[in-house]
Amino acid sequence: MNSVAIAQQAKTRTVIGSVIDFETGEPIIGASVAVAGKSVGTISDLDGNFSIRVDGDNINLEVSFIGYEKQTVTVADGKKLTVRLRAVSELLEEVVITAYGSGPRKDLTGAIAKANVQDMRKAPVFNFEESLAGRVAGVQVTSSDGQPGSDLQIVIRGNNSVTQDNSPLYVVDGFPLEMAVGNMLNPEEIESIEILKDASATAIYGARGANGVILVTTKKGKVSSPTVTYSGWVGVQQIIKKQEMLDPYEFVRYQLEADYNVYSKRYLAGERTLEDYRNIEGINWQDKVYRDALVHSHNIAVRGGTEKTRYSVSGSLVDQQGIMLNSGYKKYQGRFVLDQTINKKIKMGINANYTYSKKYGTIVSESQTSPTASLMYALWGYRPVAGVNDSDLLNDLYDESTDPTTDLRINPLMAAENEYNPLFTYNFIGNAYFEYKILKNLTLKITGGYNKIHQRKEVFFNSNSRGGHRYSNNKVNGWITNTERTSLLNENTLTYDVPLKKGHRLKVLGGFTVQDNGTFIDEIRAINVPNEALGIAGLDEGELTSATISKTANGLVSYLGRADYNYKSKYLLTVSFRADGSSKFPKNNRWAYFPSASAAWGFGEEKFVKNIKWISSGKLRAGIGTTGNNRVTDYAALTALQITADSGYSTGNTPGKGVVPKTLGNPKLKWETTVQTNIGLDMSFLDNRISLTADYYYKKTKDLLLNATLAPSMGYLSAYRNVGSVSNSGLEFTIDTKNIQTKEFSWTSSFNISFNRNKVLSLNDDEPSLASRVNWGNFNNAYPYIAIPGHPIAMFYGHIFDGVYQYTDFDKVGESYILKDGVPNNGNAREKIQPGDIKFKDINRDGVVNDYDLTIIGNPNPKHIGGFGNNFQYKNFDLNVFFQWSYGGDVLNANRIEFEGGDPNARTSLNMFASFANRWTPENQTNELYRIGGQGPAVYSSRTIEDGSFLRLKTVSLGYRLPNAWLKKINIKSLKVYASAQNLITWTKYSGPDPEVSTRPTALTPSFDWSPYPRPRTLTLGVDISF
């Protein structure tokens, strides 16, 4: 910060100083500096400096700038003053980016939330979507697990679609993208993030607006001398919670109890006893595979410009080692932005971003044909101790106590070290615009954009890997998949913005857009590769099993319009309309129309409210509109035929090719339509110290694009149909407060909470339910999820756990136990049930547990979610503390199915969770865990449904900004050092590694926990510096 020097000559003095941002220390250009009560003033220059002549003593200067709080400073003889402006935090004064425009929040009529990007930057993450979690009401951000480089799932105001994608539309610097963009962007380059939630805000995006819209605006150059900024941090990521497993003594006891005749030969040979294993140090496989991982991020930028030319050039580097060996994520990114004013009528600009990333390591939660193929299965389940004259568990690839032809588990350390499956991503997105001011109030804007994403997935299993060892079917094998997606965009808009007489204002927008999208995929696979030393380059020497190519395309043509009426920010009205034509649908259903209307009453501007001193501002909003969803495959309306390797026939000795049906088309397919109503209230109190935003919404989605089940006689399992409907309703509250604000200390808080109730109204041809399976290698004939009209899209479905059969449930006949009459079975034959077996509730009381006793056993949908953030500032120190929570959602912990008993016959020598030590035995007749072999039939039950509620200390950041007086001497504008932490503490009753988990993340199968990559804790040190 620059000092204010005062020179006095008689009655006239010259005040020389500068104006800087309170948070960043960067100069504020063009700030107004005026003598209070007089018409004397000036503005700060390109470096934030100003000079003003004043007369008299005890002069007050009023310093202000758009987007900042006005500050009054007193000029006193011999005193050095500082002018540090705080950014405006009043809710109604914010400038908000909207669809095809921007404006002050006080003039908005729709539900648009603006994320606090300044606070988000304090989270040490590589993906802005992760730092968005819990910060905006109505926005649910979840991740499958902690895999480095994975995309996150974002749902705004609940799931609309049952079988289709529910993710929002992203608009990055005006370019609409139907995919997650978090890994494409550098969080340090994001200027603002707006979330459009209701139909009045999103209807102008028509067919792609039903799931909400996230607008991301990146930083541009400003009128200033060249400013070089660097921000970087380095840190470590650690495992938060390891799974407790049976120790050597408990494991051997479990093995002997399972089959004494077999396992005593292995573990009790010679003079060794069970008690000896209490003193034998076992192998902790989690310690072998988990690690403290180095992470670092570096960002550099040069920005500046003149009144006519503004520029920004930036680049970033990210390197994240995974907390599991041989896993991680790397990213290199660069951006160039140029805005040029040609003359008073013409402006032009370009915004280009290129990102290269590499994601590598075992995808531990991926679907498997057998649960034994999972790395986490081996990591948890591999034996912790060898017996007498047994395998060298640490150095042998296989455990000789298992059958490698049926049990795919191998040494987890070697499996992790020999995994090769990188995903390379090359992403370019570029925008260029031309703006011409036809008349004073009429502006034409033409935008062209191009986006190209090329992904190359390489997988190679060598002879020491899970999928390539000598007992695997394909031996050494691998494949390469190339996916290329391109998108061309042209948007043309006319904007007429005119102030009318007596405080009236009208703004009209009209436009035409066209977007073309294409996808090209090619893949080759080979098995029995003879020279594994060549790695992926040796696939051509193996046996080629497939070579596939796919090419698809779709296009969208749109007409749009919007009119905004404003009378003194007191009475506001917005109407919009969009017509979309999509090639995804047949000609007779190709076009759809999406209108919306919203109004607002700024009652805070009324005289009778202005007289109420404790009310600073107030606005009531209401809106209704229609949006659409076109998230189906490019040719979903068409019946497809396919030539496959096994669809042909031979004539004589000559093989022929045949064509077989692949998918059944639907010539009547059309858009999925959502109608949403929103009522909102924006208020601030006590001189804007408290700000409140409250919204109620109800939306109904009809003509669902449902991948509906078909009758077996059709010859197809499913096809897309427009059937069924879903509703979402909810309440959202956001409260921002200025708790304490003095010259040297400030404390502000932000709290948000969301309640959403999702409900299926109808399904395919009024079918009573839709059950869903989960592919994880077990229980393939059981359905853990069900959608029932009148309930949320997904509910857990299965049997109710009713404890464990005790001796009192049986009659003893000789040495045998026979289940008593009147005691229901558990799905197994009565004569096979023994004391200690699992018991399920006989709901219909017919004495038999079967499918008629299946029922809803849990609800994965949270009752409410939210976040609570606090910012403390004392002199040059700042502290940010942010909490995130989810309350009421259940989780299906499938890990407990396998590792709390499992099947001891099929899974020999498999270690168990430590909790299984408390299993039922004749000496420990517990009612919580069944005996060895007493797991019952392969069905889901409430036993493994757990409360997934959690409160997480998500982010803590402590920083110190060095005084500008020190930095001025070495020509540094600002310098801040800080320490940050992510995922510090989680309070939860969930027994698994992390309650925020969903390894099969779809609307029909949420909150399923099987073999997740652990979520890490991150501790970092960083620096922000500008020159």
MITORLUM-176028 format. One record per residue (C-alpha): x, y, z. Coordinates in steps of 0.1 Angstrom, whole numbers, padded with zeros to 4 digits, always signed. Each point is the difference from the previous one (the first is absolute). Layout:
BEGIN
XYZ;...
***
This chain:
BEGIN
+0000+0000+0000;+0013+0035-0008;+0002+0026+0026;-0018+0033-0002;+0025+0029+0002;-0013+0034+0009;+0017+0032-0010;-0013+0033+0013;+0004+0033-0016;-0019+0028+0019;-0036-0011-0001;+0003-0023-0030;+0014-0036+0003;+0006-0027-0026;-0011-0035+0010;+0019-0027-0018;-0009-0037+0004;-0014-0031-0015;-0032-0022+0002;+0004-0038+0003;-0022-0030+0005;-0004-0009+0036;+0002-0038-0007;+0026-0003-0028;+0020+0032+0005;-0001+0007-0037;-0005+0036-0013;-0035+0011-0008;-0001+0020-0033;-0025+0028-0005;-0011+0003+0036;-0017+0033+0008;+0017+0021+0026;-0020+0031+0011;+0001+0026+0027;-0032-0005+0021;-0026+0026-0005;+0019+0017-0028;+0002-0003-0038;+0038-0008+0001;+0011-0034-0011;+0022-0023-0021;+0004-0036-0009;+0028-0026+0006;+0023-0007-0029;+0012-0033-0016;+0020-0008+0031;-0027+0011+0025;+0017+0032+0008;-0017+0034+0004;+0008+0036+0008;-0025+0025+0013;+0003+0036+0013;-0020+0009+0031;-0006+0031+0021;-0004+0003+0037;+0005-0024+0030;-0017-0033+0009;-0010-0007-0036;-0019-0032-0008;+0005-0018-0032;-0027-0023-0014;+0015-0029-0020;-0022-0023-0021;+0000-0024-0029;-0026-0022-0016;-0003-0033+0018;+0017+0014+0032;-0013+0016+0031;+0005+0037+0002;+0025+0010+0027;+0006+0034+0016;+0035+0008+0013;+0011+0031+0019;+0031+0019-0011;+0020+0012+0030;+0033+0018+0003;+0029-0022+0002;-0020-0032-0002;+0004-0027-0026;-0033-0014-0011;-0009-0031-0019;-0029-0005-0024;-0010-0036-0002;-0034-0008-0015;-0020-0031+0008;-0020-0017-0028;-0037+0005+0003;-0017-0029+0017;-0036+0013+0001;-0021-0025-0017;-0021+0024-0021;+0030+0021-0012;+0020-0029-0016;+0005+0001-0038;-0012-0034-0013;+0007-0017-0033;-0032-0013-0016;-0008-0018-0032;+0012+0022-0029;+0006+0030+0023;+0006+0013+0035;-0015+0024+0025;-0003+0009+0037;-0016-0026+0022;-0026+0025+0011;-0015+0000-0035;-0002-0038-0003;-0033-0018-0001;+0013-0036-0001;+0017-0023+0024;+0037+0005-0008;+0027-0007+0026;+0035+0014-0001;+0027-0021+0015;+0026+0017+0022;+0030-0007-0023;+0023+0018+0024;-0007-0025+0028;+0001-0029-0025;+0035+0008-0009;+0011-0005+0036;-0007-0038-0004;+0031-0019-0011;-0017-0019-0029;+0006-0004-0037;-0036+0000-0011;-0023+0029+0008;-0030-0023+0002;+0015-0016+0032;+0002+0034+0017;-0035+0008-0011;-0015-0028+0022;-0021+0014+0028;+0004+0036-0010;-0031+0007-0020;-0036-0009+0011;-0017-0025-0022;+0032-0013-0016;+0011-0035+0010;+0036-0009-0009;+0010-0036+0005;+0030-0021-0010;+0001-0038-0006;+0031-0002+0023;+0034+0016+0004;+0015-0011-0034;+0024+0028-0012;-0012+0017-0031;-0036-0014+0002;-0029+0022-0011;-0026+0009+0026;-0038-0003-0003;-0020+0032+0004;-0038-0001+0004;-0020+0033+0003;-0033-0003+0018;-0003-0037-0002;+0000-0027-0028;-0025+0007-0028;+0007-0031-0021;-0002-0036+0010;+0024-0017-0024;+0017+0029-0017;+0027+0025+0009;-0010+0026+0027;+0031+0021-0001;-0003+0037-0008;+0009+0019-0031;+0033+0018+0003;+0006+0033-0018;+0037+0010+0000;+0005+0035-0012;-0032-0004-0021;+0008-0035-0014;-0027-0025+0010;+0014-0035+0009;-0019-0031+0011;+0028-0015+0021;+0019+0007+0031;+0026+0027-0004;+0017+0001+0033;+0032-0018-0012;+0001+0022-0031;+0003+0033+0019;+0025+0015+0024;-0018+0011+0032;+0024+0030+0003;-0013+0013-0033;-0037+0000+0008;-0014+0035+0005;-0035-0010+0009;-0024-0029+0002;-0038+0004-0002;-0025-0028+0004;-0033+0005-0019;-0025-0021+0019;-0036+0008-0010;-0017-0001-0033;-0002+0038-0004;+0038+0001+0000;+0007-0032-0020;-0029-0001-0026;+0021+0021-0024;+0022-0031-0003;-0031-0020-0009;+0006-0037-0007;+0031-0001+0023;-0012+0021+0029;-0021-0024+0020;+0028-0012+0022;+0012+0036+0008;+0028+0020-0015;+0035+0009+0014;+0015+0031-0015;+0038+0002+0003;+0017+0032-0009;+0038+0001-0001;+0023+0029+0008;+0008+0026-0027;+0025+0028-0003;-0006+0034+0017;+0010+0035-0007;+0033+0001+0018;+0037-0003-0005;+0012-0036-0005;-0005-0020+0032;+0017-0033+0006;-0017-0023+0025;+0012-0033+0014;-0019-0023+0023;+0012-0034+0010;-0002-0025+0028;+0016-0033+0010;-0013-0025+0025;-0006-0035+0009;-0031-0022-0002;-0007-0027+0026;-0024-0029+0005;-0027+0012+0024;-0013-0034+0012;+0014-0035-0005;-0023-0029+0002;+0006-0021+0032;+0006-0036-0009;+0004-0032+0020;+0035-0002+0015;+0021-0032-0004;-0015-0017+0031;-0036+0008-0009;+0006-0010-0036;+0014-0034+0009;-0027-0005+0025;-0026+0007-0027;+0018-0025-0024;+0001-0027+0025;-0037+0005+0009;-0009-0001-0037;+0018-0034-0006;+0023-0013+0026;+0011-0030-0019;+0012+0020-0029;+0015+0031+0017;+0016-0017+0030;+0024-0016-0024;+0010+0034-0013;+0001+0021+0032;+0006-0025+0028;+0027-0021-0015;+0029-0010+0022;-0003+0015+0035;-0018+0032-0010;-0032+0007+0018;-0028+0025-0005;+0012+0021+0029;+0034+0004-0017;-0017+0022-0026;-0007+0026+0026;+0037+0008-0001;+0006-0003-0038;+0001+0033-0018;-0023-0002-0030;+0001+0018-0034;-0020+0031-0001;-0007+0001-0037;-0016+0035+0002;+0033+0013+0014;+0018-0015-0030;-0023+0015-0027;-0011+0033+0016;+0025+0028+0002;+0004+0037+0009;-0002+0015-0034;+0017+0032-0012;-0023+0025-0018;+0008+0034-0015;-0016+0027-0021;+0015+0029-0019;-0018+0029-0018;+0016+0030-0017;-0017+0028-0020;+0007+0033-0017;-0029+0024-0003;-0005+0036-0008;-0010+0023-0028;-0012+0034-0011;-0034+0014-0007;+0000-0016-0034;+0021-0032+0005;-0003-0023+0029;+0019-0033+0003;+0005-0030+0023;+0025-0028-0005;+0002-0028+0026;+0011-0035+0006;-0002-0026+0027;+0016-0033+0011;-0015-0026+0023;+0016-0032+0013;-0020-0021+0024;+0014-0033+0012;-0027-0024+0011;+0000-0013+0036;+0001-0035-0016;+0032-0011-0017;+0003+0006-0037;-0030+0023-0003;-0004+0037-0005;-0009+0029-0022;+0019+0025-0020;-0012+0030-0019;+0015+0028-0021;-0022+0029-0011;+0004+0033-0018;-0024+0028-0009;+0002+0031-0022;-0026+0028+0001;-0001+0031-0021;-0026+0027-0002;+0004+0028-0026;-0020+0032-0004;+0003+0010-0037;-0020+0031+0003;-0031+0014+0017;-0022-0025-0018;+0021-0032-0004;+0015-0024+0026;+0017-0033-0006;+0015-0027+0021;+0013-0035+0004;+0001-0024+0029;+0020-0033-0005;+0008-0027+0026;+0020-0032-0005;+0003-0028+0026;+0020-0032+0000;-0005-0024+0029;+0010-0035+0009;-0019-0021+0025;+0016-0033+0010;-0003-0028+0024;-0025-0027+0009;-0036+0011-0003;-0008-0019+0032;-0038+0005-0001;-0005-0011-0036;-0025-0028-0008;+0014-0035+0000;-0013-0034-0010;+0011-0013+0034;+0005+0020+0032;+0033-0019+0004;+0014+0020-0030;-0001+0033+0020;+0032+0014+0014;-0017+0010+0032;-0012-0036+0003;+0036-0012+0000;+0012+0029+0022;-0025-0007+0027;-0003-0038-0004;+0035-0012-0006;+0013-0021+0028;+0018+0020+0028;+0021-0030+0010;+0015-0031-0015;+0000-0034+0017;+0028-0024+0007;+0021-0007-0032;-0025+0021-0019;+0001+0025-0029;+0022+0031+0000;-0030+0023+0000;+0019+0031-0006;+0020-0012-0031;-0022-0026-0015;-0026+0010-0026;-0025-0026+0010;-0012-0013+0034;+0004-0037-0002;-0030-0005+0023;-0024+0014-0027;-0010-0013-0034;+0011+0026-0025;-0023-0013-0027;-0031+0010+0021;+0014+0025+0024;+0015+0029-0019;+0018+0016+0030;+0037+0003-0002;+0027+0017+0021;-0015+0035+0004;+0034+0017+0001;+0011-0015-0033;-0034+0006-0015;+0002+0037+0008;+0036+0003-0013;-0007-0018-0033;-0032+0018-0009;+0002+0020-0032;-0032+0017-0011;+0006+0037-0006;-0026+0023-0015;+0015+0028-0021;-0023+0030-0007;+0007+0028-0025;-0026+0028+0002;-0002+0032-0020;-0028+0025+0003;+0000+0033-0018;-0024+0029-0004;+0001+0031-0022;-0025+0028-0001;-0008+0031-0021;-0021+0027+0015;-0015+0029-0020;-0020+0028+0015;-0025+0006-0028;-0018+0028+0018;+0005+0017+0034;-0022-0026+0017;+0002-0029-0025;+0030-0024+0000;+0007-0030-0022;+0022-0028+0013;+0013-0029-0020;+0018-0028+0017;+0018-0030-0014;+0014-0029+0021;+0018-0033-0004;+0006-0027+0025;+0020-0032-0006;+0007-0027+0025;+0022-0030-0008;+0003-0027+0026;+0023-0030-0003;-0005-0028+0025;+0029-0025+0002;-0003-0033+0020;+0027-0026+0002;+0000-0030+0023;+0034-0016+0003;+0007-0034+0016;+0002+0015+0035;-0033+0019-0002;-0036-0008+0010;-0012-0006-0036;+0031-0015-0016;+0015-0026+0022;+0004-0036-0012;-0033-0012+0015;-0021+0028-0017;-0019-0009-0031;+0016+0025-0023;+0036-0003+0014;+0020+0032-0009;-0025+0023-0017;-0010+0036-0005;-0019+0025-0020;+0000+0036-0013;-0031+0021-0003;-0001+0034-0017;-0030+0022+0004;-0002+0034-0018;-0028+0024+0006;-0004+0032-0020;-0025+0029+0003;-0005+0030-0022;-0021+0029+0012;-0013+0032-0015;-0022+0024+0019;-0014+0033-0013;-0019+0024+0023;-0015+0035-0002;-0004+0019+0032;-0022+0032+0003;+0005+0017+0033;-0017+0033+0004;-0009+0022+0031;-0035+0014-0003;-0015+0030+0016;-0007+0002+0038;+0021-0029+0011;-0012-0026-0024;+0025-0022-0018;-0004-0027-0027;+0026-0025-0012;-0008-0024-0028;+0022-0029-0012;-0005-0021-0032;+0022-0026-0014;+0008-0030-0022;+0024-0028+0008;+0012-0031-0016;+0022-0028+0015;+0015-0031-0016;+0014-0028+0020;+0019-0031-0011;+0015-0031+0017;+0025-0024-0015;+0012-0031+0019;+0025-0027-0010;+0013-0029+0021;+0023-0030-0004;+0004-0029+0024;+0026-0027+0000;+0006-0031+0023;+0029-0024+0004;+0026+0027-0007;+0033-0018-0003;+0024+0028+0008;-0013+0018+0031;+0032+0020+0003;-0013+0022-0028;-0030+0009+0021;-0029+0017-0019;+0022+0002-0031;+0000-0038-0003;-0037-0005-0005;+0005-0005-0037;+0019-0032+0007;-0028-0015+0020;-0033-0016-0012;-0023+0028-0011;-0034-0006+0015;-0019+0031-0012;+0004+0032-0020;-0030+0022+0002;-0008+0035-0014;-0030+0021+0008;-0010+0034-0013;-0031+0020+0010;-0011+0036-0003;-0028+0023+0011;-0011+0036-0006;-0020+0026+0017;-0016+0031-0016;-0016+0026+0023;-0019+0033+0000;-0002+0019+0033;-0013+0032+0014;-0004+0018+0033;-0015+0033+0012;+0008+0017+0033;-0020+0029+0014;+0012+0020+0030;-0016+0029+0018;+0024+0015+0024;+0011-0035+0012;-0035-0001+0017;-0021-0018-0026;+0017-0025-0022;-0012-0024-0027;+0019-0025-0021;-0014-0022-0028;+0020-0024-0022;-0006-0025-0027;+0022-0025-0018;-0007-0024-0029;+0024-0029-0004;+0003-0024-0029;+0021-0031+0006;+0011-0027-0024;-0003-0026+0029;-0037-0001-0005;-0022-0010-0031;-0012+0027-0023;-0035+0002+0014;+0014+0006+0035;+0032+0018-0008;-0011+0034+0013;-0010+0010+0035;-0008+0033+0016;+0009+0013+0035;-0016+0031+0013;+0004+0016+0034;-0011+0031+0020;+0010+0014+0033;-0007+0032+0020;+0014+0017+0030;-0011+0027+0024;+0028+0020+0016;-0020+0009+0030;+0031+0013+0017;-0003+0030-0023;-0035+0008+0012;-0003+0030+0023;-0018-0019+0027;+0029-0025+0002;+0027+0027-0002;-0013+0014+0033;+0007-0034+0017;+0035+0006+0011;+0009-0037+0006;-0009-0010-0035;+0027+0010-0025;-0014-0015-0031;-0026-0026-0012;-0013-0017-0031;-0026-0026-0007;+0004-0022-0031;-0023-0024-0018;+0005-0019-0032;-0012-0029-0021;+0015-0016-0031;+0006-0030-0022;+0033-0016-0006;+0011-0032-0018;+0024-0029+0000;+0015-0016-0031;+0025-0023+0017;-0004-0031-0022;+0023-0016-0024;+0004+0016-0034;-0022-0026-0018;-0023-0011+0027;-0030+0005-0022;+0013-0024-0026;+0001-0038-0001;+0036-0011-0003;+0014-0031-0017;+0035-0013+0007;+0025-0024-0016;+0018-0019+0028;+0027-0026+0000;-0024-0027+0011;-0031+0010-0020;+0010-0016-0032;-0003-0035-0015;+0020-0023-0022;-0008-0013-0034;+0021-0030-0005;+0034+0010+0013;-0005+0036-0008;-0009+0022+0030;-0026+0026-0006;-0011+0031+0018;-0035+0006+0013;-0019+0031+0012;-0018-0002+0034;-0023+0026+0017;+0018+0020+0026;-0025+0026+0013;-0037+0007-0005;-0008+0035-0012;-0029+0022+0009;-0014+0022-0028;-0021+0019+0026;+0029+0009+0023;+0000+0036+0012;+0014+0023+0027;-0002-0005+0037;-0018+0031+0013;+0003+0016+0034;-0024+0027+0013;+0013+0019+0030;-0015+0026+0023;+0021+0021+0024;-0008+0025+0027;+0029+0018+0016;+0008+0027+0025;+0031+0021+0002;+0005+0023+0031;+0027+0017+0020;-0002+0014+0034;+0018+0023+0025;+0018+0021-0025;+0007-0030-0022;+0017-0019+0028;-0023-0030-0005;-0011-0012-0035;-0026-0027-0006;-0010-0019-0032;-0028-0025+0003;-0016-0020-0029;-0028-0025-0003;-0002-0020-0032;-0021-0027-0016;+0009-0017-0032;-0017-0028-0019;+0018-0019-0028;-0023-0019-0024;+0005-0020-0032;+0031-0015+0016;+0027-0012-0023;-0002-0034+0016;+0021-0030-0010;-0031-0021+0005;-0002-0037+0005;-0018-0018-0028;-0020-0032-0001;+0022-0031-0008;-0021-0006-0031;+0014+0032-0015;+0034-0016-0004;+0017+0030+0017;+0007+0006+0037;-0007+0037-0001;-0006+0031-0022;-0003+0037+0005;-0036+0012+0005;-0016+0032+0013;-0018-0014+0030;-0002+0008+0037;+0004+0031+0020;+0020+0013+0030;-0004+0029+0024;+0024+0020+0021;-0009+0025+0026;+0021+0018+0026;+0011+0029+0021;+0033+0018-0001;+0014+0025+0025;+0032+0021-0002;+0010+0024+0028;+0030+0022-0002;+0010+0021+0031;+0026+0026+0009;+0004-0010+0037;+0028+0025+0009;+0015+0027-0022;+0026+0024+0014;+0030+0017-0014;+0024-0029+0008;-0023-0030+0005;-0029-0015-0019;-0020-0032+0003;-0025-0010-0027;-0021-0032-0004;-0019-0017-0027;-0025-0028+0007;-0022-0020-0025;-0023-0029+0004;-0021-0018-0026;-0030-0024+0003;-0010-0019-0031;-0028-0026-0003;+0002-0022-0031;-0030-0021-0011;-0007-0024-0028;-0036+0008-0012;-0002-0028-0027;+0021-0025-0019;-0002-0020-0032;-0036-0007-0008;-0009+0005+0036;+0022-0029+0011;+0000-0003+0038;+0038+0002+0004;+0034+0000-0017;+0027-0021+0017;+0037+0006-0006;+0030-0023+0003;+0036+0010+0007;+0029-0016-0018;+0027-0007+0026;+0005-0037-0005;-0023-0013+0028;-0037-0004+0004;-0006+0004-0037;-0035-0013+0002;-0010+0023+0029;-0013+0036-0004;+0011+0023+0028;-0019+0031-0014;-0036+0006-0010;-0019+0030-0014;-0037+0000+0011;-0026+0027-0009;-0005+0022+0031;+0036-0005+0011;+0034+0014-0010;+0017-0013-0032;+0022-0023+0020;-0007-0018+0032;+0019-0029+0015;-0019-0033-0004;+0005-0033+0016;-0007-0020+0032;-0002+0013+0035;+0028-0013+0021;-0015-0017+0031;+0031-0011+0019;+0014-0035+0002;-0016-0034+0006;+0006-0010+0036;-0002-0035+0016;-0035+0008+0012;-0012+0001-0036;+0008-0037-0004;-0009-0034+0012;+0030-0022+0007;-0004-0035-0015;+0029-0021+0009;+0031+0021-0010;-0020+0020-0025;-0020+0032+0002;-0033+0002-0018;-0018+0034-0004;-0031+0001+0021;-0034+0002-0016;-0012+0036-0001;+0036+0014-0003;+0003+0012-0036;+0030-0009-0022;+0024+0025-0014;-0003-0009-0037;+0020-0032+0003;-0015-0034+0005;-0011-0005+0036;+0021-0031+0005;+0032+0019-0009;-0006+0028+0025;+0021-0002+0032;+0004+0020+0032;+0020+0031-0008;-0014+0005-0035;-0013+0033-0012;-0037+0007+0005;-0023+0021-0021;-0034+0014+0010;-0030-0019-0013;-0021+0030-0010;-0031-0018-0012;+0002-0025+0028;-0005-0030-0022;+0030-0018+0016;+0021+0002-0031;+0025+0028-0009;+0000+0006-0037;-0005+0027-0025;-0034+0009+0015;+0019+0012+0031;+0021+0025-0020;-0006+0036+0011;+0016+0034+0001;+0029-0001+0024;+0016+0034-0003;+0000+0034-0017;+0032+0012-0017;-0014+0036-0004;+0011+0024+0027;-0026+0020+0019;+0021+0031-0003;+0035+0011-0011;+0019+0032+0006;+0031+0019+0009;+0012+0025+0026;+0030+0023-0007;+0018+0026+0021;+0025+0026-0009;+0021+0017+0026;+0024+0029-0008;+0023+0017+0025;+0024+0026-0014;+0019-0020-0027;-0011-0034+0012;-0030-0019-0014;-0016-0033+0010;-0026-0019-0019;-0019-0030+0016;-0026-0019-0020;-0023-0028+0010;-0020-0022-0023;-0027-0025+0011;-0026-0025-0013;-0027-0012+0023;-0023-0030-0003;+0012-0019-0031;+0007-0038+0004;+0030-0018-0016;+0001-0037-0011;+0033-0012+0013;+0006-0030-0023;+0035-0004+0014;-0015-0015+0031;-0019-0026-0020;+0034-0014-0012;+0021+0007+0031;-0023-0008+0028;-0005-0037-0007;-0003-0002-0037;+0001-0035-0013;+0029-0020+0017;-0004-0028-0025;+0004+0022-0031;+0025+0024+0016;+0026-0020+0017;+0027+0017+0021;-0017+0034-0003;+0006+0024+0028;-0030+0017+0016;-0008+0033+0016;+0009+0002+0036;-0037+0002+0009;-0004-0037-0010;+0019-0010+0031;-0033+0005+0018;-0018-0026-0022;-0024-0025+0015;+0016-0031+0016;-0014-0024+0026;+0021+0020+0025;-0010+0034-0014;-0037-0002-0009;-0003+0035-0013;-0030+0012-0020;+0020+0024-0022;+0023-0022-0022;-0007-0035-0013;+0023-0030+0004;+0026-0010-0026;-0020-0013-0029;-0032+0014+0013;-0003+0029-0025;-0032-0015-0015;-0011+0005-0036;+0014+0026-0024;-0024+0028+0008;+0003+0035+0012;-0012+0009+0035;-0003+0029+0024;+0031-0013+0018;+0023+0018-0023;-0021+0032-0004;+0017+0027+0021;-0007+0036+0008;+0022+0021-0023;-0005+0033+0018;+0032+0020+0005;+0014+0033+0011;+0034+0008-0016;+0025+0026+0008;+0006+0005-0037;+0024+0029-0003;+0022+0020+0024;+0024+0026-0014;+0022+0024+0020;+0018+0028-0019;+0022+0030+0007;+0004+0029-0025;+0034+0018+0003;-0003+0037+0005;+0002+0020-0033;+0025+0023+0016;+0025-0029+0002;-0008-0012-0035;+0003+0034-0017;+0037+0000+0006;+0004-0031-0021;-0026+0009-0027;-0025-0026+0010;-0037+0011+0000;-0013-0027+0024;+0012-0032+0017;-0020-0024+0021;+0011-0032+0016;-0025-0025+0013;-0007-0035+0013;-0031-0019-0011;-0016-0033+0008;-0027-0020-0016;-0022-0028+0015;+0015+0004+0034;-0026-0016+0022;-0032-0019-0007;-0026-0008+0027;-0022-0029-0010;-0015-0033+0012;+0008-0017-0033;+0024-0030+0005;+0016+0002-0035;+0030+0021-0010;-0021+0029-0010;-0038+0008+0000;+0002+0021-0031;+0002-0029-0025;-0019-0011-0030;+0020-0025-0021;-0030-0007-0024;-0012+0036-0004;-0033+0001-0019;-0034+0013+0010;-0011-0036+0005;+0030-0013+0019;+0014+0027+0023;+0020-0004+0032;+0014-0034-0007;+0033-0007+0017;+0022-0027-0015;+0037+0001-0003;+0004+0038+0001;+0033+0019-0005;+0005+0017+0034;-0006+0037+0003;+0032+0018+0011;+0007+0027+0025;+0020+0028-0015;+0025+0023+0018;+0017+0028-0019;+0022+0030+0001;-0003+0027-0027;+0008+0035-0012;-0018+0026-0021;+0022+0027-0015;-0004+0028-0026;+0025+0023-0016;
***
